[in-house]
Protein backbone atom coordinates (compact mmCIF):
# COMPACT_ATOMS: atom_id res chain seq x y z
CA UNK A 1 0.00 0.00 0.00
CA UNK A 2 1.10 3.54 -0.62
CA UNK A 3 1.94 5.69 2.36
CA UNK A 4 0.76 9.22 2.77
CA UNK A 5 4.24 10.60 2.30
CA UNK A 6 4.66 8.69 -0.94
CA UNK A 7 1.27 9.89 -2.13
CA UNK A 8 2.07 13.51 -1.28
CA UNK A 9 5.46 13.24 -2.94
CA UNK A 10 3.85 11.69 -6.04
CA UNK A 11 1.22 14.43 -6.13
CA UNK A 12 3.83 17.15 -5.77
CA UNK A 13 5.94 15.68 -8.56
CA UNK A 14 2.90 15.40 -10.77
CA UNK A 15 1.88 18.98 -10.03
CA UNK A 16 5.39 20.21 -10.72
CA UNK A 17 5.41 18.35 -14.04
CA UNK A 18 2.04 19.85 -14.94
CA UNK A 19 3.31 23.26 -13.94
CA UNK A 20 6.37 22.81 -16.18
CA UNK A 21 4.14 21.85 -19.09
CA UNK A 22 1.95 24.94 -18.47
CA UNK A 23 5.02 27.16 -18.28
CA UNK A 24 6.34 25.71 -21.55
CA UNK A 25 2.98 26.31 -23.23
CA UNK A 26 2.93 29.89 -21.96
CA UNK A 27 6.45 30.45 -23.23
CA UNK A 28 5.48 29.05 -26.65
CA UNK A 29 2.41 31.31 -26.75
CA UNK A 30 4.54 34.32 -25.83
CA UNK A 31 7.02 33.50 -28.59
CA UNK A 32 4.22 33.04 -31.12
CA UNK A 33 2.67 36.34 -30.10
CA UNK A 34 6.03 38.12 -30.36
CA UNK A 35 6.56 36.68 -33.86
CA UNK A 36 3.10 37.88 -34.92
CA UNK A 37 3.81 41.33 -33.54
CA UNK A 38 7.14 41.48 -35.41
CA UNK A 39 5.40 40.45 -38.63
CA UNK A 40 2.78 43.16 -38.13
CA UNK A 41 5.50 45.73 -37.51
CA UNK A 42 7.31 44.66 -40.69
CA UNK A 43 4.05 44.83 -42.64
CA UNK A 44 3.29 48.34 -41.38
CA UNK A 45 6.85 49.42 -42.17
CA UNK A 46 6.62 47.96 -45.68
CA UNK A 47 3.30 49.69 -46.30
CA UNK A 48 4.78 53.03 -45.20
CA UNK A 49 7.77 52.46 -47.50
CA UNK A 50 5.48 51.61 -50.40
CA UNK A 51 3.43 54.74 -49.83
CA UNK A 52 6.59 56.84 -49.72
CA UNK A 53 7.90 55.20 -52.91
CA UNK A 54 4.59 55.71 -54.61
CA UNK A 55 4.65 59.40 -53.74
CA UNK A 56 8.21 59.69 -55.03
CA UNK A 57 7.24 57.84 -58.20
CA UNK A 58 4.32 60.19 -58.74
CA UNK A 59 6.56 63.22 -58.39
CA UNK A 60 9.14 61.80 -60.80
CA UNK A 61 6.44 60.85 -63.29
CA UNK A 62 4.94 64.34 -63.17
CA UNK A 63 8.34 65.96 -63.74
CA UNK A 64 9.05 63.63 -66.67
CA UNK A 65 5.65 64.35 -68.23
CA UNK A 66 6.25 68.09 -67.99
CA UNK A 67 9.63 67.74 -69.70
CA UNK A 68 8.09 65.66 -72.49
CA UNK A 69 5.30 68.17 -72.95
CA UNK A 70 7.78 71.04 -73.24
CA UNK A 71 9.83 69.07 -75.78
CA UNK A 72 6.69 68.23 -77.79
CA UNK A 73 5.60 71.87 -77.79
CA UNK A 74 9.01 72.93 -79.10
CA UNK A 75 8.98 70.22 -81.76
CA UNK A 76 5.44 71.13 -82.84
CA UNK A 77 6.50 74.76 -83.24
CA UNK A 78 9.41 73.69 -85.44
CA UNK A 79 7.11 71.54 -87.60
CA UNK A 80 4.57 74.33 -87.90
CA UNK A 81 7.28 76.79 -88.94
CA UNK A 82 8.61 74.32 -91.51
CA UNK A 83 5.15 73.84 -93.00
CA UNK A 84 4.49 77.59 -93.04
CA UNK A 85 7.81 78.21 -94.80
CA UNK A 86 7.02 75.56 -97.41
CA UNK A 87 3.57 77.03 -98.06
CA UNK A 88 4.97 80.52 -98.45
CA UNK A 89 7.64 79.28 -100.88
CA UNK A 90 5.26 77.03 -102.83
CA UNK A 91 4.10 80.01 -104.87
CA UNK A 92 7.60 80.19 -106.38
CA UNK A 93 7.71 76.48 -107.32
CA UNK A 94 6.91 75.48 -110.90
CA UNK A 95 3.69 73.58 -111.27
CA UNK A 96 3.75 70.01 -112.47
CA UNK A 97 1.26 69.16 -115.16
CA UNK A 98 -0.44 65.82 -115.04
CA UNK A 99 0.82 63.40 -117.64
CA UNK A 100 -1.71 61.93 -120.01
CA UNK A 101 -1.37 58.19 -119.45
CA UNK A 102 -4.30 57.37 -121.66
CA UNK A 103 -6.90 54.75 -121.08
CA UNK A 104 -4.96 51.81 -122.45
CA UNK A 105 -5.62 48.46 -120.96
CA UNK A 106 -2.49 47.64 -118.95
CA UNK A 107 -3.61 44.07 -118.38
CA UNK A 108 -3.80 43.48 -122.10
CA UNK A 109 -0.37 45.05 -122.60
CA UNK A 110 1.14 42.79 -119.92
CA UNK A 111 -0.27 39.73 -121.66
CA UNK A 112 1.82 40.36 -124.76
CA UNK A 113 4.84 38.07 -124.68
CA UNK A 114 8.15 39.58 -125.76
CA UNK A 115 10.56 37.82 -128.11
CA UNK A 116 12.99 37.04 -125.31
CA UNK A 117 10.33 35.06 -123.43
CA UNK A 118 9.37 32.78 -126.29
CA UNK A 119 10.51 29.20 -125.75
CA UNK A 120 9.71 25.82 -127.24
CA UNK A 121 7.85 24.94 -124.05
CA UNK A 122 5.65 28.00 -124.40
CA UNK A 123 4.92 27.17 -128.03
CA UNK A 124 4.03 23.57 -127.05
CA UNK A 125 1.82 24.92 -124.28
CA UNK A 126 -0.04 27.10 -126.78
CA UNK A 127 -0.61 24.04 -128.99
CA UNK A 128 -1.87 21.94 -126.06
CA UNK A 129 -4.25 24.72 -125.06
CA UNK A 130 -5.39 25.03 -128.70
CA UNK A 131 -4.14 28.60 -129.10
CA UNK A 132 -2.95 27.78 -132.59
CA UNK A 133 -2.40 31.37 -133.78
CA UNK A 134 -0.21 32.13 -130.77
CA UNK A 135 1.67 28.88 -131.29
CA UNK A 136 2.31 29.78 -134.96
CA UNK A 137 3.62 33.22 -133.94
CA UNK A 138 5.82 31.62 -131.27
CA UNK A 139 7.37 29.16 -133.74
CA UNK A 140 7.93 31.96 -136.28
CA UNK A 141 9.87 33.90 -133.63
CA UNK A 142 11.75 30.78 -132.58
CA UNK A 143 12.90 30.26 -136.21
CA UNK A 144 14.46 33.74 -136.09
CA UNK A 145 15.88 33.19 -132.63
CA UNK A 146 17.33 29.71 -133.33
CA UNK A 147 18.01 29.42 -137.07
CA UNK A 148 19.84 26.11 -136.61
CA UNK A 149 16.50 24.51 -135.64
CA UNK A 150 14.42 26.03 -138.43
CA UNK A 151 13.59 22.68 -140.04
CA UNK A 152 12.18 21.35 -136.74
CA UNK A 153 10.18 24.53 -136.15
CA UNK A 154 8.92 24.49 -139.77
CA UNK A 155 7.66 20.93 -139.24
CA UNK A 156 5.88 22.02 -136.07
CA UNK A 157 4.28 24.92 -137.94
CA UNK A 158 2.96 22.48 -140.57
CA UNK A 159 1.47 20.24 -137.87
CA UNK A 160 -0.24 23.25 -136.24
CA UNK A 161 -1.69 24.36 -139.57
CA UNK A 162 -3.11 20.85 -140.08
CA UNK A 163 -4.61 20.88 -136.59
CA UNK A 164 -6.07 24.32 -137.24
CA UNK A 165 -7.65 23.19 -140.55
CA UNK A 166 -9.26 20.21 -138.82
CA UNK A 167 -11.34 22.56 -136.69
C-alpha positions as CSV (number, residue, x, y, z in Angstrom):
1,X,0.0,0.0,0.0
2,X,1.1,3.5,-0.6
3,X,1.9,5.7,2.4
4,X,0.8,9.2,2.8
5,X,4.2,10.6,2.3
6,X,4.7,8.7,-0.9
7,X,1.3,9.9,-2.1
8,X,2.1,13.5,-1.3
9,X,5.5,13.2,-2.9
10,X,3.9,11.7,-6.0
11,X,1.2,14.4,-6.1
12,X,3.8,17.1,-5.8
13,X,5.9,15.7,-8.6
14,X,2.9,15.4,-10.8
15,X,1.9,19.0,-10.0
16,X,5.4,20.2,-10.7
17,X,5.4,18.3,-14.0
18,X,2.0,19.8,-14.9
19,X,3.3,23.3,-13.9
20,X,6.4,22.8,-16.2
21,X,4.1,21.9,-19.1
22,X,1.9,24.9,-18.5
23,X,5.0,27.2,-18.3
24,X,6.3,25.7,-21.5
25,X,3.0,26.3,-23.2
26,X,2.9,29.9,-22.0
27,X,6.5,30.4,-23.2
28,X,5.5,29.1,-26.6
29,X,2.4,31.3,-26.8
30,X,4.5,34.3,-25.8
31,X,7.0,33.5,-28.6
32,X,4.2,33.0,-31.1
33,X,2.7,36.3,-30.1
34,X,6.0,38.1,-30.4
35,X,6.6,36.7,-33.9
36,X,3.1,37.9,-34.9
37,X,3.8,41.3,-33.5
38,X,7.1,41.5,-35.4
39,X,5.4,40.4,-38.6
40,X,2.8,43.2,-38.1
41,X,5.5,45.7,-37.5
42,X,7.3,44.7,-40.7
43,X,4.1,44.8,-42.6
44,X,3.3,48.3,-41.4
45,X,6.8,49.4,-42.2
46,X,6.6,48.0,-45.7
47,X,3.3,49.7,-46.3
48,X,4.8,53.0,-45.2
49,X,7.8,52.5,-47.5
50,X,5.5,51.6,-50.4
51,X,3.4,54.7,-49.8
52,X,6.6,56.8,-49.7
53,X,7.9,55.2,-52.9
54,X,4.6,55.7,-54.6
55,X,4.6,59.4,-53.7
56,X,8.2,59.7,-55.0
57,X,7.2,57.8,-58.2
58,X,4.3,60.2,-58.7
59,X,6.6,63.2,-58.4
60,X,9.1,61.8,-60.8
61,X,6.4,60.9,-63.3
62,X,4.9,64.3,-63.2
63,X,8.3,66.0,-63.7
64,X,9.0,63.6,-66.7
65,X,5.7,64.3,-68.2
66,X,6.2,68.1,-68.0
67,X,9.6,67.7,-69.7
68,X,8.1,65.7,-72.5
69,X,5.3,68.2,-72.9
70,X,7.8,71.0,-73.2
71,X,9.8,69.1,-75.8
72,X,6.7,68.2,-77.8
73,X,5.6,71.9,-77.8
74,X,9.0,72.9,-79.1
75,X,9.0,70.2,-81.8
76,X,5.4,71.1,-82.8
77,X,6.5,74.8,-83.2
78,X,9.4,73.7,-85.4
79,X,7.1,71.5,-87.6
80,X,4.6,74.3,-87.9
81,X,7.3,76.8,-88.9
82,X,8.6,74.3,-91.5
83,X,5.2,73.8,-93.0
84,X,4.5,77.6,-93.0
85,X,7.8,78.2,-94.8
86,X,7.0,75.6,-97.4
87,X,3.6,77.0,-98.1
88,X,5.0,80.5,-98.4
89,X,7.6,79.3,-100.9
90,X,5.3,77.0,-102.8
91,X,4.1,80.0,-104.9
92,X,7.6,80.2,-106.4
93,X,7.7,76.5,-107.3
94,X,6.9,75.5,-110.9
95,X,3.7,73.6,-111.3
96,X,3.8,70.0,-112.5
97,X,1.3,69.2,-115.2
98,X,-0.4,65.8,-115.0
99,X,0.8,63.4,-117.6
100,X,-1.7,61.9,-120.0
101,X,-1.4,58.2,-119.4
102,X,-4.3,57.4,-121.7
103,X,-6.9,54.7,-121.1
104,X,-5.0,51.8,-122.4
105,X,-5.6,48.5,-121.0
106,X,-2.5,47.6,-118.9
107,X,-3.6,44.1,-118.4
108,X,-3.8,43.5,-122.1
109,X,-0.4,45.0,-122.6
110,X,1.1,42.8,-119.9
111,X,-0.3,39.7,-121.7
112,X,1.8,40.4,-124.8
113,X,4.8,38.1,-124.7
114,X,8.2,39.6,-125.8
115,X,10.6,37.8,-128.1
116,X,13.0,37.0,-125.3
117,X,10.3,35.1,-123.4
118,X,9.4,32.8,-126.3
119,X,10.5,29.2,-125.8
120,X,9.7,25.8,-127.2
121,X,7.9,24.9,-124.1
122,X,5.7,28.0,-124.4
123,X,4.9,27.2,-128.0
124,X,4.0,23.6,-127.0
125,X,1.8,24.9,-124.3
126,X,0.0,27.1,-126.8
127,X,-0.6,24.0,-129.0
128,X,-1.9,21.9,-126.1
129,X,-4.3,24.7,-125.1
130,X,-5.4,25.0,-128.7
131,X,-4.1,28.6,-129.1
132,X,-2.9,27.8,-132.6
133,X,-2.4,31.4,-133.8
134,X,-0.2,32.1,-130.8
135,X,1.7,28.9,-131.3
136,X,2.3,29.8,-135.0
137,X,3.6,33.2,-133.9
138,X,5.8,31.6,-131.3
139,X,7.4,29.2,-133.7
140,X,7.9,32.0,-136.3
141,X,9.9,33.9,-133.6
142,X,11.7,30.8,-132.6
143,X,12.9,30.3,-136.2
144,X,14.5,33.7,-136.1
145,X,15.9,33.2,-132.6
146,X,17.3,29.7,-133.3
147,X,18.0,29.4,-137.1
148,X,19.8,26.1,-136.6
149,X,16.5,24.5,-135.6
150,X,14.4,26.0,-138.4
151,X,13.6,22.7,-140.0
152,X,12.2,21.3,-136.7
153,X,10.2,24.5,-136.1
154,X,8.9,24.5,-139.8
155,X,7.7,20.9,-139.2
156,X,5.9,22.0,-136.1
157,X,4.3,24.9,-137.9
158,X,3.0,22.5,-140.6
159,X,1.5,20.2,-137.9
160,X,-0.2,23.2,-136.2
161,X,-1.7,24.4,-139.6
162,X,-3.1,20.8,-140.1
163,X,-4.6,20.9,-136.6
164,X,-6.1,24.3,-137.2
165,X,-7.6,23.2,-140.5
166,X,-9.3,20.2,-138.8
167,X,-11.3,22.6,-136.7
